[in-house]
Structures are given as C-alpha cells and as structure tokens.
Amino acid sequence: MAGEPLENRRQTLNKAAAVLLILAAQRVESAGAEVEYVPATIQPNLAPKQGTFDPTDEDLRDAAALLQRALNAEEVQV
C-alpha cells in the first residue's frame, strides 16, 4: 500500500509527459507549415575586409576557404 501513491504519481507524470510531447510535436508540425522560403542572394560587395582579420588564425582561414569554395560553386548543393 505504501507503493500505491508512488505508482499513481508515476502514472500521472507519464501521462502528463505524453500529453506535452504530443502538443510539442503538433506545434513543430504547424510551425513547419508556415515557413516560407526565400531564394538566397550573394552580394560579394558586402564581404568583410579580410585585412582586418588575424592571418594566423587557422579556423578563420578554413572558414574563408570554405566560403570561397561556396562562392565558386557552379550549382547549389543541399
């Protein structure tokens, strides 16, 4: 009998968690339906001045190289 209140509490919490998960899933589905995609445009004239960055920063060099490869790509890949 001492375990009954604990078991009832567990069942109640499990049910509440299930309801919250269902509501969250419905919210995500409805949010996805409202998203409107706009084509991206690249404006190279808005690029930051590379001379202001630390040329010894390896991560920055890697990121700049990745961006340059993206700008040079002939087609968009998803």
Secondary structure, 3 states (H helix, E strand, C coil): CCCHHHHHHHHHHHHHHHHHHHHHHHHHHHHHHCCCCCCCCCCHHHCCCHHHCCCCCHHHHHHHHHHHHHHHCCCCCC
